């Protein structure tokens, strides 16, 4: 019994040694590497022709061949390009593949392929000016817009065939609420992706940024006379009172720039007017905003 066990142990050890020795020997092993073409504008261009794999024969031991098999199964070889490309299959390309995957112990690489080809074609395009819609900016207390917002990019391109492009007339932002705006800055806004209704269309971007110039505002009250308006030039009216206080929000930096002659108020009389006339601020500078008028209505007496 002991002799039989010894025989099988010796046979097993011999087999292990033989297999290890055999796998340590160098030989040629096939390897299929997937290709990934990157760097070009996938929205603007359609792929016309592209090699997706390259067949290699790699000389190494079997242990390293097994390791390479699992590495290329998990990932692909990235080729960066921005246009039509023809790559010669040579030692330089083999070195790049080995470097990207971290191959070691290689004693030679060859391939039946002579070149790798990638060709693209530009799609039809149409330019759109993105427009704000459904976006609410909620400013912090005493802060507000102090200039014209800027949208970037100011042009968004859709790519596809002419007939499908004609189905999209405008591009708008998606609904959004931005709270607590208290500083000038950029805010990212998603576009309403209407182009996704049409599989043939691609967009140059799916979002835009908007720059908001923001400043702190303070109150300033100015007393102004009220102008009386009426179609009857012969009608004489006495207003009570004849002046009103207009309270405006103005940038703290431009507080002293807001002068009384920049603001005007008026009321309009018609035969159907009631006992009081509503005061309207008819003129104020663009860098200020009207907060309120006191009093907001005026009594009047018609003088005959």
C-alpha positions as CSV (number, residue, x, y, z in Angstrom):
1,X,0.0,0.0,0.0
2,X,2.8,2.4,0.9
3,X,4.6,1.6,-2.4
4,X,1.4,2.5,-4.4
5,X,1.1,5.8,-2.5
6,X,4.7,6.7,-3.2
7,X,4.3,6.0,-6.8
8,X,1.3,8.3,-7.2
9,X,3.0,11.1,-5.2
10,X,6.1,10.8,-7.4
11,X,4.0,10.8,-10.5
12,X,2.1,13.9,-9.3
13,X,5.3,15.8,-8.5
14,X,6.7,14.9,-11.9
15,X,3.6,16.1,-13.7
16,X,3.7,19.4,-11.8
17,X,7.3,19.9,-12.6
18,X,6.8,19.1,-16.3
19,X,3.8,21.4,-16.6
20,X,5.6,24.2,-14.8
21,X,8.6,23.7,-17.0
22,X,6.5,23.6,-20.1
23,X,4.5,26.7,-19.2
24,X,7.8,28.6,-18.5
25,X,9.0,28.0,-22.0
26,X,8.6,30.7,-24.6
27,X,6.1,30.1,-27.3
28,X,3.8,32.1,-29.6
29,X,0.3,32.9,-28.3
30,X,-2.6,34.6,-30.1
31,X,-4.1,37.7,-28.6
32,X,-7.2,39.6,-29.7
33,X,-7.2,43.3,-28.6
34,X,-10.3,45.5,-28.8
35,X,-9.8,49.0,-30.1
36,X,-11.5,52.2,-28.8
37,X,-11.3,55.3,-30.9
38,X,-11.5,58.4,-28.7
39,X,-11.0,62.2,-28.8
40,X,-13.2,63.1,-31.8
41,X,-16.5,65.0,-31.5
42,X,-19.1,62.2,-31.4
43,X,-22.0,64.6,-31.8
44,X,-20.6,66.3,-34.9
45,X,-19.3,63.3,-36.7
46,X,-20.6,59.9,-37.6
47,X,-18.3,56.9,-37.9
48,X,-18.1,55.6,-41.4
49,X,-15.4,53.0,-41.0
50,X,-13.5,51.8,-38.0
51,X,-11.4,48.7,-37.2
52,X,-12.6,47.4,-33.8
53,X,-10.0,44.8,-33.0
54,X,-6.4,43.8,-33.9
55,X,-5.0,40.3,-33.9
56,X,-1.6,39.8,-32.4
57,X,0.8,36.9,-31.9
58,X,2.9,37.4,-28.8
59,X,5.9,35.4,-27.8
60,X,6.2,34.8,-24.1
61,X,5.7,32.1,-21.5
62,X,2.3,30.6,-20.8
63,X,1.8,32.2,-17.4
64,X,2.2,35.7,-18.9
65,X,-0.1,34.7,-21.9
66,X,-2.9,33.9,-19.4
67,X,-2.4,37.2,-17.6
68,X,-2.5,39.1,-20.9
69,X,-5.8,37.4,-21.9
70,X,-7.6,38.6,-18.8
71,X,-6.2,42.2,-19.1
72,X,-7.4,42.7,-22.7
73,X,-10.7,41.1,-21.8
74,X,-11.4,43.8,-19.2
75,X,-10.3,46.8,-21.3
76,X,-9.6,48.1,-24.8
77,X,-6.7,49.8,-26.4
78,X,-7.4,53.6,-26.6
79,X,-6.5,55.4,-29.8
80,X,-6.9,59.2,-29.6
81,X,-7.8,61.0,-32.9
82,X,-9.8,64.1,-34.1
83,X,-10.3,63.0,-37.7
84,X,-9.7,60.4,-40.3
85,X,-6.7,58.2,-39.2
86,X,-4.6,55.4,-40.7
87,X,-2.2,53.8,-38.3
88,X,0.6,51.6,-39.5
89,X,0.8,48.3,-37.6
90,X,4.5,48.3,-36.6
91,X,6.8,47.9,-33.6
92,X,5.9,51.4,-32.3
93,X,2.2,50.5,-32.2
94,X,3.1,47.2,-30.4
95,X,5.0,49.1,-27.8
96,X,2.1,51.5,-27.2
97,X,-0.3,48.5,-26.7
98,X,2.2,46.8,-24.3
99,X,2.6,50.1,-22.4
100,X,-1.1,50.7,-22.0
101,X,-1.9,47.2,-20.7
102,X,1.3,46.8,-18.7
103,X,2.6,43.7,-20.6
104,X,5.9,42.3,-19.4
105,X,8.1,39.4,-20.4
106,X,7.4,39.8,-24.1
107,X,10.0,38.4,-26.6
108,X,8.3,39.5,-29.8
109,X,5.0,40.7,-31.3
110,X,3.6,40.3,-34.7
111,X,0.3,40.8,-36.5
112,X,-1.2,39.8,-39.9
113,X,-2.7,43.4,-40.1
114,X,-0.8,46.1,-41.9
115,X,-2.8,49.1,-40.8
116,X,-5.7,50.3,-38.7
117,X,-8.3,52.6,-40.3
118,X,-10.7,55.1,-38.8
119,X,-12.9,57.3,-41.0
120,X,-15.7,59.8,-40.0
121,X,-18.2,62.0,-41.8
122,X,-19.5,65.3,-40.6
123,X,-23.3,65.4,-39.9
124,X,-25.5,68.2,-41.0
125,X,-25.8,71.0,-38.4
126,X,-28.0,73.8,-37.2
127,X,-27.2,76.6,-34.8
128,X,-29.5,77.6,-31.9
129,X,-29.4,80.4,-29.4
130,X,-30.2,78.8,-26.0
131,X,-33.0,80.7,-24.2
132,X,-33.8,80.9,-20.5
133,X,-37.2,79.4,-19.6
134,X,-38.5,78.1,-16.3
135,X,-35.5,79.2,-14.3
136,X,-36.0,81.1,-11.1
137,X,-33.2,82.9,-9.3
138,X,-33.9,83.6,-5.7
139,X,-31.7,86.4,-4.4
140,X,-30.5,86.7,-0.8
141,X,-31.9,89.7,1.1
142,X,-30.8,93.0,-0.3
143,X,-29.1,91.4,-3.3
144,X,-30.2,91.6,-6.9
145,X,-29.2,91.6,-10.5
146,X,-26.9,94.5,-11.4
147,X,-26.5,93.9,-15.2
148,X,-27.3,91.7,-18.1
149,X,-26.8,87.9,-17.5
150,X,-24.5,86.1,-20.1
151,X,-25.2,82.6,-21.4
152,X,-22.2,80.5,-22.4
153,X,-21.9,79.1,-24.9
154,X,-24.2,81.5,-26.7
155,X,-24.7,79.0,-29.5
156,X,-25.6,75.3,-29.3
157,X,-25.3,73.1,-32.3
158,X,-27.5,70.2,-33.2
159,X,-26.2,67.6,-35.7
160,X,-28.2,65.2,-37.8
161,X,-30.0,65.0,-41.1
162,X,-31.7,68.1,-42.6
163,X,-35.2,66.7,-42.3
164,X,-34.9,65.9,-38.6
165,X,-33.1,69.2,-37.7
166,X,-36.1,71.1,-39.2
167,X,-38.3,69.6,-36.5
168,X,-36.5,71.4,-33.7
169,X,-37.2,75.2,-33.7
170,X,-35.7,76.4,-30.4
171,X,-33.7,75.3,-27.4
172,X,-34.6,76.3,-23.9
173,X,-33.2,75.6,-20.5
174,X,-34.8,73.0,-18.3
175,X,-36.8,74.2,-15.2
176,X,-34.7,75.0,-12.2
177,X,-34.7,77.0,-9.0
178,X,-31.4,78.5,-7.6
179,X,-31.7,79.7,-4.1
180,X,-29.7,82.2,-2.0
181,X,-27.9,84.1,-4.8
182,X,-25.7,86.6,-3.1
183,X,-22.6,86.9,-5.2
184,X,-21.7,87.3,-8.9
185,X,-20.9,83.9,-10.4
186,X,-21.6,81.2,-13.0
187,X,-24.5,78.7,-12.6
188,X,-24.8,75.5,-14.7
189,X,-28.2,75.0,-16.3
190,X,-29.3,71.8,-18.1
191,X,-31.0,72.2,-21.5
192,X,-34.4,70.7,-22.1
193,X,-33.2,67.7,-24.2
194,X,-35.9,67.9,-26.9
195,X,-33.4,66.5,-29.5
196,X,-33.5,63.1,-27.7
197,X,-36.9,62.6,-29.2
198,X,-35.1,62.0,-32.4
199,X,-32.4,59.3,-32.4
200,X,-30.7,60.8,-35.4
201,X,-29.9,64.0,-33.6
202,X,-26.9,64.9,-31.4
203,X,-26.2,68.1,-29.4
204,X,-22.8,69.9,-29.0
205,X,-23.7,70.2,-25.3
206,X,-26.5,69.3,-23.0
207,X,-26.0,72.3,-20.6
208,X,-25.1,76.0,-20.6
209,X,-23.7,78.2,-17.9
210,X,-25.1,81.6,-17.0
211,X,-23.1,84.4,-15.5
212,X,-25.1,86.6,-13.1
213,X,-23.7,90.0,-12.1
214,X,-24.9,90.5,-8.6
215,X,-24.7,93.5,-6.2
216,X,-25.9,94.5,-2.8
217,X,-28.9,96.9,-3.0
218,X,-30.0,99.5,-0.5
219,X,-33.1,101.6,-0.2
220,X,-33.2,105.3,-1.3
221,X,-36.3,107.4,-1.1
222,X,-36.8,110.4,-3.3
223,X,-39.6,113.0,-3.2
224,X,-40.9,113.9,-6.7
225,X,-43.8,116.0,-8.0
226,X,-46.7,114.1,-9.7
227,X,-47.5,114.9,-13.3
228,X,-51.2,115.0,-14.1
229,X,-52.3,113.5,-17.5
230,X,-55.6,114.1,-19.2
231,X,-57.0,114.2,-22.7
232,X,-59.0,117.3,-21.9
233,X,-56.5,120.2,-22.0
234,X,-59.1,122.6,-20.5
235,X,-59.6,120.4,-17.4
236,X,-57.9,121.8,-14.2
237,X,-57.3,119.4,-11.3
238,X,-55.8,119.8,-7.9
239,X,-54.0,116.7,-6.5
240,X,-53.7,115.9,-2.8
241,X,-50.9,115.6,-2.2
242,X,-49.0,117.0,-5.1
243,X,-45.8,115.1,-4.3
244,X,-45.1,111.4,-3.5
245,X,-42.1,109.5,-2.0
246,X,-40.7,106.9,-4.4
247,X,-38.6,104.3,-2.7
248,X,-36.1,102.5,-4.9
249,X,-33.6,99.7,-4.6
250,X,-30.2,100.9,-5.8
251,X,-26.7,99.3,-5.8
252,X,-24.7,100.4,-2.8
253,X,-21.9,101.4,-5.2
254,X,-24.2,103.7,-7.1
255,X,-26.2,105.1,-4.2
256,X,-24.9,108.7,-4.9
257,X,-25.6,108.4,-8.6
258,X,-29.3,108.2,-8.1
259,X,-30.6,111.8,-8.3
260,X,-34.1,113.2,-7.9
261,X,-34.4,114.4,-11.5
262,X,-33.9,110.8,-12.7
263,X,-37.3,109.8,-11.2
264,X,-40.8,110.9,-12.3
265,X,-44.3,109.9,-11.3
266,X,-47.7,110.5,-12.9
267,X,-51.4,109.9,-12.7
268,X,-53.9,109.8,-15.5
269,X,-57.4,111.0,-15.4
270,X,-60.3,109.6,-17.5
271,X,-64.0,110.2,-17.2
272,X,-64.3,106.8,-15.6
273,X,-61.7,107.5,-12.9
274,X,-63.0,107.0,-9.4
275,X,-62.3,109.1,-6.3
276,X,-58.6,108.4,-6.4
277,X,-55.9,108.2,-9.1
278,X,-53.2,105.5,-9.1
279,X,-49.7,106.8,-9.1
280,X,-47.3,105.3,-11.6
281,X,-43.5,105.7,-11.7
282,X,-43.0,106.7,-15.3
283,X,-39.2,107.2,-15.2
284,X,-36.3,105.8,-13.2
285,X,-32.7,104.8,-14.1
286,X,-31.9,101.3,-15.3
287,X,-29.5,100.7,-12.4
288,X,-32.4,101.1,-9.8
289,X,-35.6,99.2,-9.1
290,X,-38.8,100.6,-7.7
291,X,-39.8,99.2,-4.3
292,X,-42.9,101.3,-3.7
293,X,-44.6,104.6,-3.8
294,X,-46.2,106.5,-0.9
295,X,-48.9,107.3,-1.1
296,X,-49.8,105.0,-4.0
297,X,-53.1,106.8,-4.8
298,X,-54.0,110.5,-4.8
299,X,-57.2,112.3,-4.2
300,X,-58.1,115.0,-6.6
301,X,-60.5,117.9,-7.0
302,X,-61.7,119.2,-10.4
303,X,-61.5,123.0,-10.6
304,X,-64.3,124.4,-12.8
